[in-house]
Structure formats: C-alpha cells, structure tokens
C-alpha cells in the first residue's frame, strides 16, 4: 500500500523554505530543459534521482522567488549573525573565503598550526603569511590544546602587519578553549577573530555545550552542517558579524570560491538542519549528551583505557586513549570496520568515533561493546603516551606559502630532502593537519614522524608521492 508523507518531514518543511522547495520539486512531474543533464531519468540509474539544482529547481533560473536568500536570513537570525551564506563546498570553502576577505597580499595572519589544511591553502590563494601560535599539548594524553589569549596577545605584539586572528575551536580531536578570551585579545589590537568551528554546528543550542563563537565575541565563523548535524556531505555555513569585517568583500570572496552550479539537495539539507535545531535542537542534543556520557561511563570501566571528559573536550565527543591498554588502535579500527562500524579517526594511540543526534542509544551501546571486546582482544603491555608530530611541530617558515607554491621545484629522495624547503603539503589523514607545508624547511623529525605514521597504517594525504620515497622541494 502507498506510504503517506512523513509527519516529521511535513512539520519541518513548514519552517524550512529550501527544504520545502526541494521536496516539492522532487515530487513534481517536471520536464526540465535546464541542467543537470540527467533530467531525472534513469540514464545512469538511481544515483541522480535526488539531484535537484538550485537554479531551475529550488528556484527559477533567475532566482525570482528568493528562496535561498530567505533561508540564509533565517540562519543568520538563529546564529545571531548579520551575514550568512550556505556553502556546498564544506568548511574548506568557508575557510578559504575568509582568507580572501580579511587581508591584502603580503599581510600576516595569526593562526595555530593545528588548523585544517584548507586554511593553509587559503593562505596560498590570498597571499597571507602565517604567524604561528605556539603548539600546546595536554601532557597526560598528548593531545592538542587550544591557543590561549596570551598566546594571541604576544603574536599580535610581535607583528604590526597582522590583518586577522584565525583559530579552530573545537580542534579536530574535540578539545575546546577560551574563544571569548581570544576574541578580547584580538579586539584589543583592533583585529577580527575568525573561528573554524567546523565541528561545532551544535554549540550554543544546549546548556551542556559551549556557546557558539559569535555569541562570545568572534567576528566570523565557519561550521559544517554535515559533521555534527545530519546534513548532506559538503554542507556548511559561513556566518559573520560585520562590525570588523567588510560584508561586501566577504560576499565577493564567498562567490569567488563558490560553484555556479550548487546542488539543491545540499542547500536544502542545510536549511533542514537549521530548522531542526530551531524547533527540536534542545531535546535532540539532550539525548546526544546523555548517550555519550553513558558511553564514557562504560568505556571508563575498561582497565587501562582512558576517555576524555568535559570541559577538556566537547561533551558530545568520544575520545578513547589506548596506550594504557597496550592495544593498537589500527587493529581495533579494523575490527570495527569488519563489524560495519567505521570510526572517524584511529591511529595507534587513539580512537575517535563521531556520535551525533542521528545515532540511537542502542547503536552507541553496540559501538562501546565492540570497542571493549576489541581492546581485550588486542591488549598488550601498557606504553607511554606520545604526541603525534602534527600536534607538536614548530614549523620553520622560510618562504610564504604562496611564494613556495609557485616556486620552481624538483623531486628529491626523501632523506636528501632534509634541510630543503618543502614545495608541497603533507599530512597524516585523518586528521589532515599538515606536518609539512609549502615554504617550510623539511626536518629529520618531521620526515621521521610521517614515515612512522605510514608504517603504522595511517594514510599519508596530499603528498605527490604517498609512499614518501620522494618529496617535492624548492629548487
């Protein structure tokens, strides 16, 4: 018998104009003479059936209904911003748009080294020169901490030509910091603060969670709707208060790095999760916070296992520290993959499964049970915690990222590249935090850490030679 409309979906689409436009288009008997070329016919099978474009799908080709602009205004209101744009290019797009918007070629920008590679490539695009904040690591678990307000003050005091401060909070691993204090430090010097909040789209919508960056003084933020919220992959928001930022320049930077053929399904999913947060966010996040707390309690009973607790980490993040058990996280990851439960990050010492409001309590209990059993299977002699190079590296910047990116380069055997200047970005993935970046001197320590990560089963990303037999260096 035919299935009727989903009541939850029906209720949600009343609050989400893009979602309503998407579902209306999906259900209609359209015969479009616009792109995309598949025309919703089975030329290549089911893979394109949900693909509705923005232009000629969610709105007319000329954007006469203003559906996207309406949805973006609703997002601005929810996140207390006066600028909001929906991106189909993920937080990568947002980071690079902000890089293009905040400075002029040759100016400096204060950044922590633990930011995602997308910002480093944004510095190449915008020709900005990084002023690296000092690496800070929690000694008990060897994981990264956020920069402090004093770190930012010292960086600003040392450089007169800084255009902005850009931090990531939370870090990829889930550790959080003093965003309000960093904002105050930046504003004392008259500089805007931008926050890569890719992992914090849920912040500010439950009392157990930290506030979102704009409410504690940040001038701009990028957040992924597909990481901690249930949107399509690549869904992100760029949000700003424009007292210290030029709104027209930010909009131009957004468009300069945006596709001219945005997928309506991604845009509609951003609008849908915005409406979900607005109408049901507290209750859904309440369940998530409690479910993760319960998982922590279970895992904490395993001898030698440590699970990070708030306020060091986001209360919805599970970070499992393995050295005290002697177990190797790569082996545990494979066990979980074999059981249909891949995790976001795994290396020798850590597991980071991502739990969201889409996960049921029984799903998370199954995950924790599988982790407990796998730890016991792989248990060995305890070992000390040891920080990975991406969390502790003090880069030796010799050339600006843009200068190095475009400089003539050559390929060298990796060992003979030590002491030379890198022409490429190389990072263990996940987390995608660079160990080498264009313009930095290659050290024996950095190369050794990459080789160790590769030998341990970690993917080496972005390198032109993933085997690390050779490296690209500046001639």
C-alpha positions as CSV (number, residue, x, y, z in Angstrom):
1,X,0.0,0.0,0.0
2,X,1.2,3.6,-0.7
3,X,3.2,5.2,2.1
4,X,1.9,8.6,3.2
5,X,4.0,11.7,4.0
6,X,6.4,11.5,6.9
7,X,4.7,13.7,9.7
8,X,8.1,14.9,11.0
9,X,9.2,15.9,7.5
10,X,5.9,17.6,6.9
11,X,6.3,19.6,10.1
12,X,9.9,20.5,9.4
13,X,9.3,21.8,5.8
14,X,6.9,24.5,7.2
15,X,10.0,26.1,8.8
16,X,12.5,25.5,6.0
17,X,11.8,27.2,2.7
18,X,14.6,25.4,0.8
19,X,13.6,22.0,2.1
20,X,10.1,22.7,1.1
21,X,11.2,23.8,-2.4
22,X,13.4,20.7,-2.7
23,X,10.7,18.2,-1.8
24,X,8.2,20.0,-4.0
25,X,10.5,19.8,-7.0
26,X,11.4,16.2,-6.2
27,X,7.7,15.2,-6.1
28,X,6.6,17.2,-9.2
29,X,6.2,15.9,-12.7
30,X,8.8,18.2,-14.2
31,X,10.3,18.0,-17.7
32,X,13.2,20.5,-17.2
33,X,15.1,21.9,-20.1
34,X,17.9,23.1,-17.8
35,X,21.0,21.5,-16.4
36,X,21.7,19.0,-14.9
37,X,21.8,16.8,-18.0
38,X,20.4,13.7,-16.4
39,X,16.9,15.3,-16.4
40,X,15.9,12.9,-13.5
41,X,15.7,10.0,-16.0
42,X,17.3,6.6,-15.4
43,X,20.2,7.2,-17.9
44,X,22.8,6.2,-15.3
45,X,20.5,4.6,-12.8
46,X,19.3,5.8,-9.3
47,X,22.4,7.8,-8.5
48,X,21.0,11.1,-9.8
49,X,17.4,10.7,-8.7
50,X,17.7,13.1,-5.7
51,X,19.7,15.7,-7.6
52,X,17.7,18.9,-7.8
53,X,19.6,22.1,-8.8
54,X,19.2,25.4,-7.1
55,X,18.7,27.2,-10.4
56,X,15.7,25.9,-12.2
57,X,14.9,23.5,-9.3
58,X,14.6,25.1,-5.8
59,X,14.0,28.5,-7.5
60,X,13.7,29.8,-11.1
61,X,16.9,30.2,-13.1
62,X,16.7,33.9,-12.4
63,X,16.2,33.4,-8.7
64,X,12.9,35.2,-8.8
65,X,11.5,33.6,-5.6
66,X,14.5,34.4,-3.4
67,X,14.3,31.1,-1.7
68,X,18.0,30.8,-0.9
69,X,18.2,34.3,0.4
70,X,15.2,33.7,2.7
71,X,16.7,30.6,4.1
72,X,20.1,32.3,4.7
73,X,18.3,35.1,6.6
74,X,16.7,32.5,8.8
75,X,20.1,31.0,9.5
76,X,21.5,34.5,10.3
77,X,18.8,35.0,12.8
78,X,19.4,31.7,14.5
79,X,23.1,32.1,14.8
80,X,22.8,35.9,15.8
81,X,24.8,36.9,12.7
82,X,24.2,39.7,10.2
83,X,25.8,37.7,7.3
84,X,25.0,34.1,6.4
85,X,25.7,32.1,3.3
86,X,25.1,28.4,2.6
87,X,28.1,26.6,1.1
88,X,28.1,23.3,-0.9
89,X,31.9,23.3,-0.6
90,X,32.2,22.4,3.1
91,X,34.2,24.3,5.7
92,X,37.1,24.2,3.2
93,X,35.2,26.7,1.1
94,X,34.4,28.9,4.1
95,X,38.0,28.9,5.4
96,X,39.3,30.0,2.0
97,X,36.6,32.6,1.6
98,X,37.5,34.2,4.9
99,X,41.2,34.1,4.0
100,X,40.4,36.1,0.8
101,X,38.2,38.5,2.7
102,X,40.3,39.6,5.7
103,X,43.6,40.8,4.3
104,X,45.8,42.0,1.4
105,X,48.7,40.3,-0.3
106,X,51.7,40.1,1.9
107,X,49.9,40.8,5.2
108,X,50.2,38.4,8.2
109,X,47.5,36.4,9.9
110,X,47.8,34.8,13.3
111,X,46.9,31.1,13.1
112,X,47.5,27.9,15.1
113,X,49.4,25.1,13.3
114,X,46.6,22.6,14.2
115,X,44.2,24.2,11.7
116,X,43.0,22.1,8.7
117,X,45.0,22.2,5.5
118,X,42.1,24.1,3.8
119,X,43.2,27.3,5.6
120,X,46.8,26.8,4.6
121,X,45.7,26.6,1.0
122,X,43.6,29.7,1.7
123,X,46.7,31.5,2.7
124,X,48.2,30.5,-0.7
125,X,45.1,31.9,-2.5
126,X,45.1,35.1,-0.5
127,X,48.9,35.5,-0.3
128,X,48.8,35.8,3.5
129,X,51.8,35.0,5.7
130,X,51.2,32.9,8.8
131,X,52.2,33.9,12.3
132,X,52.1,30.5,14.0
133,X,50.8,30.3,17.5
134,X,52.7,28.0,19.9
135,X,51.7,24.4,19.9
136,X,50.1,23.4,23.3
137,X,49.6,19.8,24.2
138,X,47.9,18.2,27.3
139,X,50.8,16.2,28.8
140,X,48.6,13.5,30.3
141,X,47.1,12.4,26.9
142,X,49.4,14.0,24.4
143,X,46.6,15.8,22.5
144,X,46.3,19.4,21.3
145,X,45.0,22.2,23.4
146,X,43.6,25.5,22.1
147,X,45.7,28.6,22.0
148,X,45.4,31.0,24.9
149,X,44.5,34.7,24.9
150,X,48.1,35.5,26.0
151,X,49.5,33.5,23.0
152,X,47.4,35.7,20.7
153,X,48.4,38.9,22.5
154,X,52.1,38.0,22.2
155,X,51.7,37.2,18.5
156,X,50.0,40.5,17.8
157,X,52.5,42.5,19.8
158,X,55.3,41.0,17.7
159,X,53.9,41.8,14.3
160,X,52.4,45.1,13.2
161,X,51.0,44.0,9.8
162,X,48.6,41.3,11.1
163,X,45.2,41.5,9.4
164,X,43.2,39.0,11.5
165,X,43.4,36.2,14.0
166,X,42.1,32.8,12.9
167,X,41.7,29.8,15.3
168,X,40.0,26.4,15.3
169,X,37.6,25.6,18.1
170,X,37.0,22.8,18.9
171,X,40.1,21.1,17.5
172,X,39.7,18.1,15.3
173,X,40.1,15.9,18.3
174,X,37.3,17.8,20.2
175,X,39.4,19.9,22.7
176,X,37.9,23.3,23.4
177,X,39.4,26.6,24.5
178,X,38.7,30.2,25.6
179,X,37.1,31.7,22.5
180,X,35.8,34.7,24.4
181,X,39.3,35.5,25.8
182,X,40.9,35.1,22.4
183,X,38.3,37.4,20.9
184,X,39.0,40.0,23.6
185,X,42.8,39.8,22.8
186,X,42.2,40.2,19.1
187,X,39.8,43.1,19.6
188,X,42.2,44.9,21.9
189,X,44.5,45.1,18.8
190,X,41.7,46.1,16.5
191,X,41.8,42.8,14.7
192,X,38.8,40.5,13.8
193,X,38.7,36.9,15.1
194,X,37.6,34.2,12.7
195,X,36.8,30.7,14.1
196,X,36.9,27.5,12.1
197,X,34.1,25.9,14.1
198,X,33.7,23.0,11.6
199,X,33.0,20.6,14.4
200,X,30.7,23.0,16.4
201,X,27.5,23.4,14.5
202,X,25.6,22.1,17.6
203,X,27.3,24.5,20.0
204,X,25.1,27.1,21.6
205,X,21.9,25.0,21.4
206,X,22.0,23.1,24.7
207,X,23.2,24.3,28.2
208,X,25.7,21.4,28.4
209,X,27.5,22.6,25.3
210,X,29.8,25.6,24.8
211,X,28.3,28.7,23.3
212,X,28.8,29.2,19.6
213,X,31.7,31.6,18.7
214,X,29.6,34.6,17.5
215,X,27.9,34.8,20.9
216,X,31.2,35.2,22.7
217,X,32.8,37.8,20.5
218,X,34.1,36.1,17.3
219,X,33.5,38.2,14.2
220,X,33.2,35.3,11.8
221,X,32.8,31.5,11.9
222,X,32.7,28.6,9.5
223,X,30.8,25.5,10.5
224,X,30.0,22.2,8.8
225,X,26.3,21.2,8.8
226,X,27.3,17.6,7.8
227,X,29.7,16.8,10.7
228,X,27.8,17.1,13.9
229,X,24.4,17.8,12.3
230,X,22.5,15.5,9.9
231,X,23.0,17.4,6.7
232,X,24.4,16.2,3.3
233,X,28.2,15.9,2.9
234,X,29.8,19.2,1.9
235,X,27.1,21.3,3.7
236,X,28.5,24.2,5.6
237,X,27.6,27.7,6.8
238,X,29.7,30.9,6.7
239,X,28.4,33.3,9.4
240,X,29.7,36.7,10.5
241,X,29.1,39.9,12.4
242,X,30.4,42.7,10.2
243,X,31.5,45.4,12.6
244,X,35.1,44.5,11.9
245,X,34.6,42.7,8.6
246,X,33.6,44.1,5.2
247,X,30.4,42.3,4.3
248,X,30.6,43.1,0.6
249,X,34.1,41.8,0.4
250,X,33.2,38.7,2.3
251,X,30.3,38.1,-0.1
252,X,32.6,38.6,-3.0
253,X,35.2,36.2,-1.5
254,X,32.4,33.6,-1.0
255,X,31.3,33.9,-4.6
256,X,34.9,33.8,-5.9
257,X,35.4,30.3,-4.5
258,X,31.9,29.0,-4.9
259,X,30.5,26.8,-7.6
260,X,28.0,28.4,-10.0
261,X,26.0,25.1,-10.0
262,X,25.2,24.4,-6.4
263,X,23.4,21.2,-5.6
264,X,19.9,21.9,-4.3
265,X,19.9,18.8,-2.2
266,X,22.9,20.1,-0.1
267,X,21.4,23.5,0.2
268,X,18.1,22.1,1.3
269,X,19.7,19.9,3.9
270,X,21.4,23.0,5.4
271,X,18.0,24.7,5.7
272,X,16.5,21.5,7.1
273,X,19.1,21.1,9.9
274,X,18.8,24.8,10.7
275,X,15.0,24.3,11.2
276,X,15.7,21.1,13.2
277,X,17.9,23.0,15.6
278,X,15.4,25.7,15.9
279,X,12.4,23.5,16.6
280,X,13.8,20.4,18.3
281,X,17.5,21.1,18.9
282,X,17.5,21.1,22.7
283,X,15.7,17.8,23.0
284,X,17.8,16.0,20.4
285,X,21.0,17.3,21.8
286,X,19.9,16.4,25.3
287,X,19.6,12.8,24.2
288,X,23.1,13.0,22.5
289,X,24.8,14.5,25.5
290,X,23.3,11.7,27.8
291,X,24.1,8.9,25.3
292,X,27.8,10.0,25.0
293,X,28.0,10.4,28.8
294,X,26.7,6.8,29.2
295,X,29.3,5.5,26.7
296,X,32.1,7.2,28.6
297,X,31.0,5.5,31.8
298,X,31.0,2.1,30.1
299,X,34.4,2.6,28.5
300,X,36.0,4.1,31.7
301,X,35.5,0.7,33.4
302,X,38.0,-1.0,31.0
303,X,41.4,-1.3,32.8
304,X,44.0,1.0,31.3
305,X,41.5,2.8,29.0
306,X,41.0,6.5,29.3
307,X,38.2,8.5,27.8
308,X,38.5,12.3,27.8
309,X,35.9,14.2,29.8
310,X,34.4,17.7,29.5
311,X,35.4,20.5,29.8
312,X,38.6,19.4,28.1
313,X,36.5,18.1,25.2
314,X,33.1,18.8,23.7
315,X,30.6,16.9,25.8
316,X,29.3,15.1,22.7
317,X,32.8,13.8,21.7
318,X,34.2,10.4,22.5
319,X,38.0,10.4,22.5
320,X,39.4,7.0,23.5
321,X,43.0,6.9,24.7
322,X,44.6,3.5,24.3
323,X,48.2,3.4,25.5
324,X,47.3,2.2,29.0
325,X,45.8,-0.9,27.5
326,X,48.7,-1.7,25.2
327,X,46.2,-2.2,22.3
328,X,46.9,-0.8,18.9
329,X,44.1,1.5,17.5
330,X,44.7,0.4,13.9
331,X,43.8,-3.2,14.8
332,X,40.7,-2.0,16.8
333,X,39.7,0.1,13.8
334,X,39.8,-2.9,11.5
335,X,37.7,-4.9,13.9
336,X,35.1,-2.2,13.9
337,X,35.2,-1.9,10.1
338,X,34.6,-5.6,9.9
339,X,31.5,-5.2,12.1
340,X,30.2,-2.3,9.9
341,X,31.2,0.4,12.4
342,X,33.9,2.5,10.9
343,X,35.2,5.4,13.1
344,X,36.2,8.9,12.2
345,X,39.8,8.6,13.4
346,X,42.1,5.8,14.5
347,X,45.8,5.6,15.0
348,X,48.0,3.6,17.3
349,X,47.0,5.5,20.4
350,X,43.5,6.9,19.8
351,X,40.0,6.2,18.6
352,X,37.6,8.9,17.8
353,X,34.1,7.7,16.8
354,X,31.7,10.5,15.9
355,X,28.4,10.3,17.6
356,X,25.6,12.6,16.6
357,X,21.9,13.2,17.2
358,X,21.2,10.7,14.4
359,X,22.6,7.8,16.5
360,X,20.3,5.9,18.7
361,X,21.2,4.8,22.2
362,X,21.3,1.1,21.1
363,X,23.7,2.0,18.2
364,X,26.1,3.6,20.6
365,X,25.8,0.8,23.1
366,X,26.7,-1.6,20.3
367,X,29.7,0.5,19.4
368,X,31.0,0.7,23.0
369,X,30.5,-3.1,23.4
370,X,32.5,-3.7,20.2
371,X,35.3,-1.4,21.4
372,X,35.5,-3.1,24.8
373,X,35.7,-6.6,23.2
374,X,38.3,-5.4,20.6
375,X,40.5,-3.8,23.3
376,X,40.6,-7.0,25.2
377,X,41.5,-8.9,22.0
378,X,44.4,-6.6,21.3
379,X,45.5,-5.9,24.9
380,X,49.3,-5.8,25.3
381,X,51.9,-4.2,27.6
382,X,51.0,-0.6,28.5
383,X,53.0,2.1,26.8
384,X,53.5,5.8,27.5
385,X,51.5,8.4,25.6
386,X,53.5,10.1,22.9
387,X,52.2,13.2,21.0
388,X,52.0,13.0,17.2
389,X,54.1,15.4,15.2
390,X,51.1,17.4,13.9
391,X,50.2,18.5,17.4
392,X,53.8,19.5,18.5
393,X,55.6,20.6,15.3
394,X,57.2,24.1,15.5
395,X,57.5,24.9,11.8
396,X,60.5,26.7,10.3
397,X,58.8,29.0,7.8
398,X,61.3,30.2,5.2
399,X,59.1,31.4,2.4
400,X,55.4,32.5,2.3
401,X,53.0,29.7,1.4
402,X,52.1,31.4,-1.9
403,X,55.7,32.0,-2.9
404,X,56.6,28.4,-2.2
405,X,53.5,27.1,-4.0
406,X,54.5,28.8,-7.3
407,X,58.3,28.5,-7.0
408,X,60.2,26.1,-9.3
409,X,60.5,22.8,-7.6
410,X,62.2,19.4,-8.0
411,X,61.7,15.9,-6.7
412,X,64.3,14.6,-4.3
413,X,64.8,11.3,-2.4
414,X,63.1,11.9,1.0
415,X,66.3,11.6,3.1
416,X,68.2,14.0,0.9
417,X,65.3,16.5,1.1
418,X,66.0,17.1,4.8
419,X,67.1,20.7,5.2
420,X,65.4,21.8,1.9
421,X,62.2,23.8,1.6
422,X,59.0,21.9,1.0
423,X,57.1,22.6,-2.1
424,X,54.1,20.5,-1.1
425,X,51.7,19.9,1.8
426,X,51.9,16.5,3.5
427,X,49.6,15.4,6.3
428,X,48.6,12.2,8.1
429,X,44.8,11.7,7.4
430,X,42.8,11.8,9.5
431,X,43.2,14.5,10.9
432,X,44.6,16.3,7.8
433,X,46.7,18.6,9.9
434,X,49.9,19.3,8.0
435,X,53.3,18.1,9.1
436,X,54.9,19.7,6.1
437,X,53.6,22.8,4.3
438,X,54.8,24.8,1.3
439,X,57.6,27.2,2.3
440,X,58.7,25.2,5.4
441,X,62.1,23.6,6.0
442,X,61.9,19.8,6.0
443,X,63.4,18.5,9.2
444,X,64.5,15.0,10.1
445,X,61.9,14.9,12.9
446,X,59.0,15.8,10.6
447,X,60.1,13.2,8.0
448,X,60.5,10.5,10.7
449,X,57.1,11.2,12.1
450,X,55.5,10.9,8.7
451,X,57.3,7.6,8.0
452,X,56.3,6.3,11.4
453,X,52.6,7.2,10.8
454,X,52.7,5.5,7.4
455,X,54.3,2.3,8.8
456,X,51.6,2.2,11.4
457,X,48.9,2.1,8.8
458,X,47.9,5.8,8.7
459,X,47.1,7.3,5.3
460,X,49.5,10.0,4.2
461,X,47.4,12.5,2.3
462,X,48.1,15.3,-0.2
463,X,51.7,14.2,-0.9
464,X,52.6,13.9,-4.6
465,X,54.3,10.6,-3.6
466,X,52.2,9.0,-0.9
467,X,54.9,6.3,-0.4
468,X,57.2,9.2,0.9
469,X,60.1,7.7,-1.1
470,X,60.5,11.2,-2.6
471,X,59.4,14.8,-1.7
472,X,58.9,17.9,-3.7
473,X,61.3,20.7,-2.7
474,X,62.0,24.2,-3.9
475,X,64.9,24.4,-6.4
